[in-house]
């Protein structure tokens, strides 16, 4: 594989509420209707955030794989996610080149990774 990430699927029990939350958390994201599937996703800088119903195969919550987002202002981005209802799950910790990283949980327990 040699391409950028194109989509992140986020499993939640309440899709409409999660669409609202993620649109406020990922400032600048825009709703996009995929008409042929009657499906709304969020476009965030060319990455499709696809909020889908959790089920018996894929539940919401921390389960192993976490997507990390590069952020210009780590402290401001972390503060914003906490202000809209996220909770700090892990970190922050120092990494290479004087950067930081952490994980924030959304209201359904899914993890969002930050690096910057």
C-alpha positions in Angstrom: 0.0 0.0 0.0 1.3 3.4 -0.9 -1.6 5.8 -0.5 -3.0 8.1 2.1 -5.9 7.0 4.3 -9.2 7.5 2.5 -11.8 6.6 5.1 -12.1 6.0 8.8 -15.2 4.0 9.9 -16.4 4.9 13.4 -18.9 2.5 15.0 -21.5 4.0 17.3 -25.0 3.1 18.7 -26.4 6.6 17.8 -25.4 7.7 14.3 -27.2 11.1 14.2 -25.8 12.1 17.5 -22.3 11.0 16.5 -22.5 12.8 13.2 -23.3 16.0 15.1 -20.5 15.4 17.6 -17.8 14.5 15.1 -18.7 17.5 12.9 -18.2 19.8 16.0 -15.0 17.9 17.0 -13.4 17.9 13.5 -13.8 21.6 12.8 -14.2 22.3 9.1 -15.6 18.9 8.3 -18.5 18.9 5.9 -21.4 16.5 5.5 -21.6 14.7 2.3 -24.5 12.6 1.0 -23.7 9.5 -0.9 -27.1 9.4 -2.6 -26.8 6.0 -4.2 -26.4 4.5 -0.7 -28.6 7.0 1.2 -25.6 7.5 3.5 -24.2 10.7 5.1 -20.5 10.9 5.9 -18.2 13.7 6.9 -15.4 14.9 4.6 -12.4 16.2 6.6 -9.4 17.3 4.6 -10.0 14.6 2.0 -10.6 11.8 4.5 -14.1 10.4 4.8 -15.3 10.0 8.4 -17.9 7.3 8.1 -20.2 7.1 11.2 -21.9 3.7 11.1 -24.1 1.7 13.5 -22.3 -0.6 15.9 -23.5 -4.2 16.0 -22.6 -7.6 17.4 -19.5 -7.8 15.2 -18.1 -4.3 15.6 -19.0 -2.4 18.8 -18.1 1.1 19.7 -15.2 1.7 22.1 -11.4 1.2 22.4 -10.5 -2.0 20.7 -7.0 -1.8 19.4 -6.6 0.3 16.3 -6.3 4.0 16.7 -6.0 6.6 13.9 -3.6 9.4 14.8 -4.2 12.9 13.4 -1.4 15.4 12.9 -2.3 18.7 14.5 -0.6 22.0 14.3 -1.5 23.2 17.8 -1.6 20.1 20.1 -2.7 21.9 23.2 -5.5 23.9 21.5 -6.8 20.8 19.7 -6.8 18.7 22.8 -8.6 21.5 24.7 -11.2 21.7 21.9 -11.9 18.0 21.9 -12.3 18.0 25.7 -14.6 21.0 25.5 -17.0 19.3 23.1 -17.3 16.2 25.3 -14.3 14.1 24.6 -12.3 12.6 27.5 -8.6 12.1 27.8 -7.9 8.3 27.6 -4.1 8.1 27.4 -1.3 10.6 27.6 -0.3 13.2 26.7 3.3 12.0 26.4 6.4 13.4 24.7 7.6 11.8 21.5 10.3 12.6 18.9 11.2 16.2 17.9 9.6 17.7 21.1 6.1 16.7 19.9 3.3 15.2 22.0 0.7 12.5 21.5 -2.4 11.3 23.3 -5.7 9.5 22.9 -9.1 11.1 23.4 -12.3 9.1 23.7 -15.5 10.2 22.0 -18.8 10.0 23.9 -19.2 6.3 22.7 -15.7 5.2 23.8 -13.9 5.3 20.4 -10.4 6.7 20.5 -9.0 9.6 18.5 -5.2 9.9 18.4 -3.5 13.3 18.3 0.1 14.0 17.4 1.7 17.4 17.2 
